[in-house]
Structure formats: structure tokens, C-alpha cells
Amino acid sequence: FFIPTYGSLIAAINFDLSGTTKIGKYVLNHSFMIPGIAATGTAVVTGLGEQHDRVELLSLGRNQGKATALRHGFELAIVEGADVIAMMDADGQDDPTELGVLLARLDDGADLVTGARHEGRHDRFIKRTTSRIYNGATGWLSGAPGKDFNSGFKVMRADVAEHAAPMMYGELHRYLTVIAHWLGFRTAEVTVVHHERL
């Protein structure tokens, strides 16, 4: 379970790390990547790691971007033998208790599932509008199914992460669903609750 963050510090860690280690048949191994975060952010994650053995800090030393952070996280998860990889942003807008909804869709046959912010999206008007344009254009040009490609709340089979990891650089994390679709994986979306940014 990877939470790449820069600036918006780990607001999403609002669940019981010692108790939320299993969702259905899935055992969670929480790993938090901090690409170039301030020293205070590193201290928070290090402190969580001292309290909970399932919290791990993967520091990239400086901000190398979200795609690079995801590539390193995917590679680490694969080396450690993960079957399924979950990722979400650290701004508190996604709810980790909804992982079960995404995992259920994975069990139904999808290879990558996006938590789509279709209803009650808590972003500024300009962000919602540009996102709508981006998602429409991305779906039309790529042929990939979906309406919220840029959502950072996703679960995927390790095979997807392994094949997509080499393409995670620059801004290509925004196209993870498209990349998976083009590689022949089955992609899907489920609607999730979207909270105010913390």
C-alpha cells in the first residue's frame, strides 16, 4: 500500500494501522514513499514506523516526481512478493476504508481498478472543469474505458505494476490506466467518496 507524497503530508493516514492489516483475503503491508518531503514529514513517517511494523519509509532523497516514486514503490512491492498493489494520495481526499470496494472489483476480474471521484468531488471549480476536459480527451484519444484516469486511488495486480513500472517517469503516472489498457490488462472504475483536502 503506497502513499506517495510531497507537501501534503500523510493526511490520509487516519485509520488504525495496527488493526487494518486485512481486507477480505488481502493482507496489507503499508509502505509510505516520501519523495523529497520536508524533514518534518520524514520524522512523522519514521515515528509511525517505530510504532507499527507495517509502516515503511522509502525516501528518494529529493522530489523526483510522483511517477518516479510510484516506479520505486512498484519495484519494491514486486521484490517483496506482493500479489496486489494499492496506491492513494496523501491529501486525505481518498478514504482507505474504501479499499475493499476496489479489491472486490479486482476479484470480479479486473487487473487495475481506479477509485473514481464521480459524485460530490471536493475540488475547486477550475480543477473539476480541467479534469473533466482531460478525462474526456484521454478516454477519446486512448480508447481506454473510464472517466477519472487521473485519480491516484488505485489497486492493481502485481503483473500490471511490473509491466507499467518502466514507463513511470515524467508525468506518465497520469496515464497508468491507459498504459495498463494498452498492455492488454482489464481496467475498471468504481465510485468512491471524495473528501475535502486536509
N, C-alpha and C positions, 0 to 999 in steps of 0.2 A: 504494500500500500504506500504509494509515493505521493508526497505533497511538495512539489517544487515551489519555492517562494523567494521573492525578492521585494523587500519593502513592506508588503502586507504580511505581518509576522504571525503565522501559525494561529490565526484566529479560529481556524476550523477545528482545532483540537479541543473540542468541548464535550467529548464523550469519555467514558470511563475506560482508559487504556488497559487497565488490569483485567476488566471484565469483558470487554468487547473484543474477544480473541477468536470468536467463532460465529459465522453466519451460515446457518444450514450446515452443509458438509464442508464449508470453506473455513480454514484456519487462517487468520490474518497475521501477517508479520509487518508491523508498521515500520516503515523506513521514511525518514524525512530528509529531503535533499535541500540544501541551502546554498544556492549559487550566489556567492558574493554578498551575503547578508551582513548587516552590521554586527559588531561583536555582541551586542545585547541579544540578538536573535540566536546566535550560536550558543550563547550561555543558556538560553531558555531550553533549546533542544538538548543540549548536553545535560542539563538538570533533569529533564524528562527521562533521558536515557539512564541516568543513575537511579531513578525511581522505578522504571519499567524496563524489563529486559527486552521487550519487543520494540523499543524505540531506538533507532539508529540514525546518527548524523552522517550524512555523506556531503562533505563540504568540497566545493570546487575551487575554493580559494578566492575567487573573484567572480563577478557576474559574467557568465559566459552565455546567458540566454536560456530560455525555457527549453528549447529543443535540445540543447546540449545536456541540460540537467536530466531531461527525460531519457536521452540516449544512455547516459551513465546509469540511471536508475534501472532501465530495462536490462542492460547488460549485467548489473549486479543481481537482479532478480533471477535471470536465467542461470547464472553461475550457481546461485543458491538453490536451484531446483524448483522454482515457482511454477505452478501449473496455470495460474491465473494472476494477472497483474491489475491492480486498481490504482487510479490516479485521480486527484482532485486538487483544486486550487486552495490556497491558504487564507483567502479573504473572508471566510465564514459564510459565503453565499450558498455553498453546497452543504447538504446535511449528510454526514457519514452514516447516519442510521438508515438512509435510503439505499445503501449498498445492496441490501437484499433484493430490492426491486430490479436492479441492474443484473445481479447474479442470476436471478430467476429467468430473465430473458436470455442470458448466456446458456443456461440449462435447456432452454427451448430450441437451441440450435444455432444461435448467433455466435460469431467469433469475436466481434467487438461491439460493445453496447455503449451508447452515449446517453448520459442523463440530460435530456433536452429541457430547456427553460421555455416551454411553450406558454405557460399560464402564469400570470402575476409576476412577471420579470421585474426585479427591483434594480433597474439601471436608469441612468439619465435618458431623456428623450433622444438626444443625439446618438448615444451609444446603441439604443434599441433600434433606431432607424438605420444607422450604418450597418448594424449587424444583420438586419432583415435583408438589406441590399446585398451584402456579402454572401449570406447563406443562399439567397436565391440564385445569384450568379454562379456560385460554386457548384450547386446542385445541377444547374442547367448545363454548365460547361463540362463538368466531370462525368455526369451520368450517375453519380453516386446517390443512393437514396438517403434522404434526411433533410432536416430543416434547421439544425443547430450544430453545424460542423465545428464551430469554434469553442464549444463547451469543453471545459477542462475536466469534467467529471465523467470518467470512462472506466470500463473494465474490459479486459481482453484476454484471450488465451495467450500463453507464452509464445506460441508459434507466430502470432501476429507481431508481438513485440520484437521477436528475434529477426523477422524479415524487415520490419519497419525501422529498427534502430539505426542502421547505416544511413538512413535518409533523414535522421533527426538533426538538422543543423539550420542555422538562419531562422527563418520564420515558418519552417515546414511543419512544426508541431500543429499549426492551424489546419493542416491538411491530413492529419493522421487517419481520419475516417476515409478520405478519398484514396490515400495510399493503400490502406487495407483493402478497399473495394477493388482498386486496380490490380492488386496482387491476387485477387480471386477469393478473398475472405468474405464471409457473410457479415454485413454490418446492420445494426438496428438502433432505434432510439426508443427510450421510454421517458415519459414526462415525469419530471421531479419538481419538488418545491424549490423556489429560488428566494433566498433571504436577502435582507439588506446587507450591504457590505459593512463589515466591522472595522 
